[in-house]
Amino acid sequence: MTDDPSDAAVERFLDRAESALDSYDQGYADADATLATIRTHVDELAASVEDSSAEDSVAEDSDAEE
């Protein structure tokens, strides 16, 4: 595993999505609840990737100034 924050965010998303789907498969959650949970995790992943991209952009800008 790398130290890239995006990689960690993707791994966290996959773990949480798998957990939500497992709960559905076992009958602990209905389809609507499962989709809502996965949608929340997609939104969290998107926000994390955007934050990571913004941090990379700031770092590149500061490197260019040097």
PDB file as gemmi writes it, atoms N, CA and C in Angstrom:
CRYST1    1.000    1.000    1.000  90.00  90.00  90.00 P 1                      
ATOM      1  N   MET A   1       0.845  -1.180   0.000  1.00  0.00           N  
ATOM      2  CA  MET A   1       0.000   0.000   0.000  1.00  0.00           C  
ATOM      3  C   MET A   1       0.884   1.234   0.000  1.00  0.00           C  
ATOM      4  N   THR A   2       0.442   2.275  -0.706  1.00  0.00           N  
ATOM      5  CA  THR A   2       1.211   3.507  -0.769  1.00  0.00           C  
ATOM      6  C   THR A   2       0.709   4.490   0.271  1.00  0.00           C  
ATOM      7  N   ASP A   3       1.405   5.612   0.360  1.00  0.00           N  
ATOM      8  CA  ASP A   3       1.022   6.654   1.301  1.00  0.00           C  
ATOM      9  C   ASP A   3       0.074   7.658   0.672  1.00  0.00           C  
ATOM     10  N   ASP A   4      -0.334   7.443  -0.561  1.00  0.00           N  
ATOM     11  CA  ASP A   4      -1.223   8.368  -1.259  1.00  0.00           C  
ATOM     12  C   ASP A   4      -2.584   8.402  -0.567  1.00  0.00           C  
ATOM     13  N   PRO A   5      -3.040   9.606  -0.166  1.00  0.00           N  
ATOM     14  CA  PRO A   5      -4.347   9.699   0.511  1.00  0.00           C  
ATOM     15  C   PRO A   5      -5.499   9.181  -0.348  1.00  0.00           C  
ATOM     16  N   SER A   6      -5.396   9.324  -1.662  1.00  0.00           N  
ATOM     17  CA  SER A   6      -6.451   8.824  -2.546  1.00  0.00           C  
ATOM     18  C   SER A   6      -6.544   7.301  -2.475  1.00  0.00           C  
ATOM     19  N   ASP A   7      -5.390   6.641  -2.393  1.00  0.00           N  
ATOM     20  CA  ASP A   7      -5.392   5.178  -2.283  1.00  0.00           C  
ATOM     21  C   ASP A   7      -6.083   4.741  -0.998  1.00  0.00           C  
ATOM     22  N   ALA A   8      -5.796   5.435   0.091  1.00  0.00           N  
ATOM     23  CA  ALA A   8      -6.431   5.109   1.373  1.00  0.00           C  
ATOM     24  C   ALA A   8      -7.931   5.346   1.302  1.00  0.00           C  
ATOM     25  N   ALA A   9      -8.341   6.427   0.631  1.00  0.00           N  
ATOM     26  CA  ALA A   9      -9.765   6.732   0.505  1.00  0.00           C  
ATOM     27  C   ALA A   9     -10.483   5.672  -0.322  1.00  0.00           C  
ATOM     28  N   VAL A  10      -9.843   5.212  -1.384  1.00  0.00           N  
ATOM     29  CA  VAL A  10     -10.439   4.167  -2.225  1.00  0.00           C  
ATOM     30  C   VAL A  10     -10.549   2.868  -1.442  1.00  0.00           C  
ATOM     31  N   GLU A  11      -9.507   2.532  -0.708  1.00  0.00           N  
ATOM     32  CA  GLU A  11      -9.533   1.302   0.090  1.00  0.00           C  
ATOM     33  C   GLU A  11     -10.642   1.369   1.142  1.00  0.00           C  
ATOM     34  N   ARG A  12     -10.774   2.527   1.801  1.00  0.00           N  
ATOM     35  CA  ARG A  12     -11.826   2.712   2.805  1.00  0.00           C  
ATOM     36  C   ARG A  12     -13.209   2.589   2.152  1.00  0.00           C  
ATOM     37  N   PHE A  13     -13.378   3.195   0.967  1.00  0.00           N  
ATOM     38  CA  PHE A  13     -14.647   3.096   0.249  1.00  0.00           C  
ATOM     39  C   PHE A  13     -14.979   1.643  -0.066  1.00  0.00           C  
ATOM     40  N   LEU A  14     -14.012   0.927  -0.604  1.00  0.00           N  
ATOM     41  CA  LEU A  14     -14.266  -0.470  -0.985  1.00  0.00           C  
ATOM     42  C   LEU A  14     -14.650  -1.314   0.227  1.00  0.00           C  
ATOM     43  N   ASP A  15     -13.972  -1.099   1.345  1.00  0.00           N  
ATOM     44  CA  ASP A  15     -14.300  -1.843   2.568  1.00  0.00           C  
ATOM     45  C   ASP A  15     -15.727  -1.537   3.034  1.00  0.00           C  
ATOM     46  N   ARG A  16     -16.077  -0.253   3.020  1.00  0.00           N  
ATOM     47  CA  ARG A  16     -17.408   0.141   3.498  1.00  0.00           C  
ATOM     48  C   ARG A  16     -18.506  -0.304   2.546  1.00  0.00           C  
ATOM     49  N   ALA A  17     -18.237  -0.213   1.242  1.00  0.00           N  
ATOM     50  CA  ALA A  17     -19.232  -0.662   0.268  1.00  0.00           C  
ATOM     51  C   ALA A  17     -19.446  -2.169   0.383  1.00  0.00           C  
ATOM     52  N   GLU A  18     -18.365  -2.904   0.535  1.00  0.00           N  
ATOM     53  CA  GLU A  18     -18.478  -4.354   0.696  1.00  0.00           C  
ATOM     54  C   GLU A  18     -19.269  -4.697   1.956  1.00  0.00           C  
ATOM     55  N   SER A  19     -19.030  -3.970   3.026  1.00  0.00           N  
ATOM     56  CA  SER A  19     -19.754  -4.204   4.275  1.00  0.00           C  
ATOM     57  C   SER A  19     -21.254  -3.940   4.093  1.00  0.00           C  
ATOM     58  N   ALA A  20     -21.587  -2.862   3.392  1.00  0.00           N  
ATOM     59  CA  ALA A  20     -22.998  -2.545   3.140  1.00  0.00           C  
ATOM     60  C   ALA A  20     -23.650  -3.638   2.299  1.00  0.00           C  
ATOM     61  N   LEU A  21     -22.945  -4.099   1.282  1.00  0.00           N  
ATOM     62  CA  LEU A  21     -23.497  -5.154   0.432  1.00  0.00           C  
ATOM     63  C   LEU A  21     -23.627  -6.477   1.183  1.00  0.00           C  
ATOM     64  N   ASP A  22     -22.676  -6.761   2.058  1.00  0.00           N  
ATOM     65  CA  ASP A  22     -22.766  -7.968   2.880  1.00  0.00           C  
ATOM     66  C   ASP A  22     -23.990  -7.914   3.792  1.00  0.00           C  
ATOM     67  N   SER A  23     -24.240  -6.745   4.381  1.00  0.00           N  
ATOM     68  CA  SER A  23     -25.423  -6.582   5.240  1.00  0.00           C  
ATOM     69  C   SER A  23     -26.698  -6.822   4.444  1.00  0.00           C  
ATOM     70  N   TYR A  24     -26.717  -6.336   3.221  1.00  0.00           N  
ATOM     71  CA  TYR A  24     -27.879  -6.561   2.354  1.00  0.00           C  
ATOM     72  C   TYR A  24     -28.023  -8.049   2.036  1.00  0.00           C  
ATOM     73  N   ASP A  25     -26.917  -8.678   1.641  1.00  0.00           N  
ATOM     74  CA  ASP A  25     -26.955 -10.100   1.281  1.00  0.00           C  
ATOM     75  C   ASP A  25     -27.432 -10.977   2.435  1.00  0.00           C  
ATOM     76  N   GLN A  26     -27.102 -10.567   3.660  1.00  0.00           N  
ATOM     77  CA  GLN A  26     -27.491 -11.342   4.834  1.00  0.00           C  
ATOM     78  C   GLN A  26     -28.888 -10.988   5.334  1.00  0.00           C  
ATOM     79  N   GLY A  27     -29.524 -10.025   4.686  1.00  0.00           N  
ATOM     80  CA  GLY A  27     -30.893  -9.662   5.049  1.00  0.00           C  
ATOM     81  C   GLY A  27     -31.002  -8.648   6.164  1.00  0.00           C  
ATOM     82  N   TYR A  28     -29.884  -8.016   6.544  1.00  0.00           N  
ATOM     83  CA  TYR A  28     -29.911  -7.036   7.633  1.00  0.00           C  
ATOM     84  C   TYR A  28     -30.332  -5.643   7.165  1.00  0.00           C  
ATOM     85  N   ALA A  29     -30.278  -5.399   5.855  1.00  0.00           N  
ATOM     86  CA  ALA A  29     -30.645  -4.090   5.309  1.00  0.00           C  
ATOM     87  C   ALA A  29     -31.428  -4.306   4.027  1.00  0.00           C  
ATOM     88  N   ASP A  30     -32.359  -3.383   3.749  1.00  0.00           N  
ATOM     89  CA  ASP A  30     -33.088  -3.492   2.488  1.00  0.00           C  
ATOM     90  C   ASP A  30     -32.324  -2.756   1.384  1.00  0.00           C  
ATOM     91  N   ALA A  31     -32.820  -2.884   0.171  1.00  0.00           N  
ATOM     92  CA  ALA A  31     -32.119  -2.316  -0.990  1.00  0.00           C  
ATOM     93  C   ALA A  31     -31.990  -0.804  -0.891  1.00  0.00           C  
ATOM     94  N   ASP A  32     -33.054  -0.115  -0.474  1.00  0.00           N  
ATOM     95  CA  ASP A  32     -33.004   1.338  -0.379  1.00  0.00           C  
ATOM     96  C   ASP A  32     -31.958   1.801   0.628  1.00  0.00           C  
ATOM     97  N   ALA A  33     -31.907   1.155   1.765  1.00  0.00           N  
ATOM     98  CA  ALA A  33     -30.922   1.515   2.788  1.00  0.00           C  
ATOM     99  C   ALA A  33     -29.506   1.234   2.292  1.00  0.00           C  
ATOM    100  N   THR A  34     -29.330   0.131   1.595  1.00  0.00           N  
ATOM    101  CA  THR A  34     -28.014  -0.221   1.083  1.00  0.00           C  
ATOM    102  C   THR A  34     -27.548   0.796   0.050  1.00  0.00           C  
ATOM    103  N   LEU A  35     -28.442   1.173  -0.863  1.00  0.00           N  
ATOM    104  CA  LEU A  35     -28.078   2.174  -1.866  1.00  0.00           C  
ATOM    105  C   LEU A  35     -27.778   3.522  -1.226  1.00  0.00           C  
ATOM    106  N   ALA A  36     -28.540   3.906  -0.230  1.00  0.00           N  
ATOM    107  CA  ALA A  36     -28.293   5.168   0.468  1.00  0.00           C  
ATOM    108  C   ALA A  36     -26.928   5.139   1.149  1.00  0.00           C  
ATOM    109  N   THR A  37     -26.598   4.018   1.752  1.00  0.00           N  
ATOM    110  CA  THR A  37     -25.297   3.880   2.417  1.00  0.00           C  
ATOM    111  C   THR A  37     -24.163   3.965   1.401  1.00  0.00           C  
ATOM    112  N   ILE A  38     -24.309   3.261   0.300  1.00  0.00           N  
ATOM    113  CA  ILE A  38     -23.257   3.281  -0.718  1.00  0.00           C  
ATOM    114  C   ILE A  38     -23.149   4.671  -1.338  1.00  0.00           C  
ATOM    115  N   ARG A  39     -24.268   5.337  -1.556  1.00  0.00           N  
ATOM    116  CA  ARG A  39     -24.233   6.705  -2.097  1.00  0.00           C  
ATOM    117  C   ARG A  39     -23.468   7.636  -1.149  1.00  0.00           C  
ATOM    118  N   THR A  40     -23.688   7.478   0.150  1.00  0.00           N  
ATOM    119  CA  THR A  40     -22.959   8.274   1.134  1.00  0.00           C  
ATOM    120  C   THR A  40     -21.459   8.010   1.028  1.00  0.00           C  
ATOM    121  N   HIS A  41     -21.098   6.747   0.887  1.00  0.00           N  
ATOM    122  CA  HIS A  41     -19.680   6.396   0.768  1.00  0.00           C  
ATOM    123  C   HIS A  41     -19.083   6.933  -0.529  1.00  0.00           C  
ATOM    124  N   VAL A  42     -19.846   6.943  -1.620  1.00  0.00           N  
ATOM    125  CA  VAL A  42     -19.374   7.521  -2.881  1.00  0.00           C  
ATOM    126  C   VAL A  42     -19.121   9.014  -2.695  1.00  0.00           C  
ATOM    127  N   ASP A  43     -20.042   9.697  -2.032  1.00  0.00           N  
ATOM    128  CA  ASP A  43     -19.872  11.133  -1.779  1.00  0.00           C  
ATOM    129  C   ASP A  43     -18.633  11.403  -0.934  1.00  0.00           C  
ATOM    130  N   GLU A  44     -18.407  10.576   0.088  1.00  0.00           N  
ATOM    131  CA  GLU A  44     -17.224  10.726   0.936  1.00  0.00           C  
ATOM    132  C   GLU A  44     -15.949  10.497   0.130  1.00  0.00           C  
ATOM    133  N   LEU A  45     -15.972   9.497  -0.742  1.00  0.00           N  
ATOM    134  CA  LEU A  45     -14.817   9.213  -1.588  1.00  0.00           C  
ATOM    135  C   LEU A  45     -14.543  10.388  -2.524  1.00  0.00           C  
ATOM    136  N   ALA A  46     -15.582  10.909  -3.146  1.00  0.00           N  
ATOM    137  CA  ALA A  46     -15.418  12.039  -4.053  1.00  0.00           C  
ATOM    138  C   ALA A  46     -14.836  13.248  -3.323  1.00  0.00           C  
ATOM    139  N   ALA A  47     -15.331  13.525  -2.127  1.00  0.00           N  
ATOM    140  CA  ALA A  47     -14.820  14.656  -1.345  1.00  0.00           C  
ATOM    141  C   ALA A  47     -13.354  14.442  -0.978  1.00  0.00           C  
ATOM    142  N   SER A  48     -13.004  13.226  -0.617  1.00  0.00           N  
ATOM    143  CA  SER A  48     -11.626  12.926  -0.250  1.00  0.00           C  
ATOM    144  C   SER A  48     -10.693  13.094  -1.443  1.00  0.00           C  
ATOM    145  N   VAL A  49     -11.121  12.638  -2.603  1.00  0.00           N  
ATOM    146  CA  VAL A  49     -10.296  12.768  -3.809  1.00  0.00           C  
ATOM    147  C   VAL A  49     -10.156  14.240  -4.185  1.00  0.00           C  
ATOM    148  N   GLU A  50     -11.239  15.007  -4.071  1.00  0.00           N  
ATOM    149  CA  GLU A  50     -11.176  16.438  -4.363  1.00  0.00           C  
ATOM    150  C   GLU A  50     -10.223  17.141  -3.403  1.00  0.00           C  
ATOM    151  N   ASP A  51     -10.291  16.803  -2.115  1.00  0.00           N  
ATOM    152  CA  ASP A  51      -9.390  17.396  -1.125  1.00  0.00           C  
ATOM    153  C   ASP A  51      -7.947  17.049  -1.449  1.00  0.00           C  
ATOM    154  N   SER A  52      -7.714  15.806  -1.822  1.00  0.00           N  
ATOM    155  CA  SER A  52      -6.365  15.359  -2.160  1.00  0.00           C  
ATOM    156  C   SER A  52      -5.850  16.100  -3.393  1.00  0.00           C  
ATOM    157  N   SER A  53      -6.715  16.301  -4.379  1.00  0.00           N  
ATOM    158  CA  SER A  53      -6.332  17.019  -5.589  1.00  0.00           C  
ATOM    159  C   SER A  53      -6.023  18.475  -5.276  1.00  0.00           C  
ATOM    160  N   ALA A  54      -6.817  19.079  -4.404  1.00  0.00           N  
ATOM    161  CA  ALA A  54      -6.586  20.474  -4.024  1.00  0.00           C  
ATOM    162  C   ALA A  54      -5.258  20.612  -3.288  1.00  0.00           C  
ATOM    163  N   GLU A  55      -4.949  19.663  -2.397  1.00  0.00           N  
ATOM    164  CA  GLU A  55      -3.674  19.694  -1.678  1.00  0.00           C  
ATOM    165  C   GLU A  55      -2.511  19.519  -2.641  1.00  0.00           C  
ATOM    166  N   ASP A  56      -2.657  18.635  -3.626  1.00  0.00           N  
ATOM    167  CA  ASP A  56      -1.602  18.431  -4.617  1.00  0.00           C  
ATOM    168  C   ASP A  56      -1.395  19.693  -5.437  1.00  0.00           C  
ATOM    169  N   SER A  57      -2.477  20.367  -5.773  1.00  0.00           N  
ATOM    170  CA  SER A  57      -2.402  21.591  -6.553  1.00  0.00           C  
ATOM    171  C   SER A  57      -1.678  22.683  -5.783  1.00  0.00           C  
ATOM    172  N   VAL A  58      -1.968  22.808  -4.492  1.00  0.00           N  
ATOM    173  CA  VAL A  58      -1.304  23.802  -3.653  1.00  0.00           C  
ATOM    174  C   VAL A  58       0.181  23.479  -3.544  1.00  0.00           C  
ATOM    175  N   ALA A  59       0.507  22.212  -3.377  1.00  0.00           N  
ATOM    176  CA  ALA A  59       1.908  21.801  -3.283  1.00  0.00           C  
ATOM    177  C   ALA A  59       2.651  22.097  -4.582  1.00  0.00           C  
ATOM    178  N   GLU A  60       2.019  21.853  -5.711  1.00  0.00           N  
ATOM    179  CA  GLU A  60       2.648  22.130  -7.001  1.00  0.00           C  
ATOM    180  C   GLU A  60       2.844  23.625  -7.184  1.00  0.00           C  
ATOM    181  N   ASP A  61       1.880  24.431  -6.757  1.00  0.00           N  
ATOM    182  CA  ASP A  61       1.999  25.884  -6.861  1.00  0.00           C  
ATOM    183  C   ASP A  61       3.152  26.399  -6.016  1.00  0.00           C  
ATOM    184  N   SER A  62       3.307  25.880  -4.807  1.00  0.00           N  
ATOM    185  CA  SER A  62       4.389  26.338  -3.944  1.00  0.00           C  
ATOM    186  C   SER A  62       5.743  25.883  -4.477  1.00  0.00           C  
ATOM    187  N   ASP A  63       5.797  24.709  -5.114  1.00  0.00           N  
ATOM    188  CA  ASP A  63       7.042  24.241  -5.733  1.00  0.00           C  
ATOM    189  C   ASP A  63       7.421  25.128  -6.914  1.00  0.00           C  
ATOM    190  N   ALA A  64       6.442  25.593  -7.664  1.00  0.00           N  
ATOM    191  CA  ALA A  64       6.697  26.429  -8.827  1.00  0.00           C  
ATOM    192  C   ALA A  64       7.221  27.798  -8.410  1.00  0.00           C  
ATOM    193  N   GLU A  65       6.843  28.273  -7.235  1.00  0.00           N  
ATOM    194  CA  GLU A  65       7.278  29.580  -6.756  1.00  0.00           C  
ATOM    195  C   GLU A  65       8.728  29.561  -6.305  1.00  0.00           C  
ATOM    196  N   GLU A  66       9.245  28.402  -5.954  1.00  0.00           N  
ATOM    197  CA  GLU A  66      10.609  28.304  -5.433  1.00  0.00           C  
ATOM    198  C   GLU A  66      11.610  28.411  -6.493  1.00  0.00           C  
TER     199      GLU A  66                                                      
END                                                                             
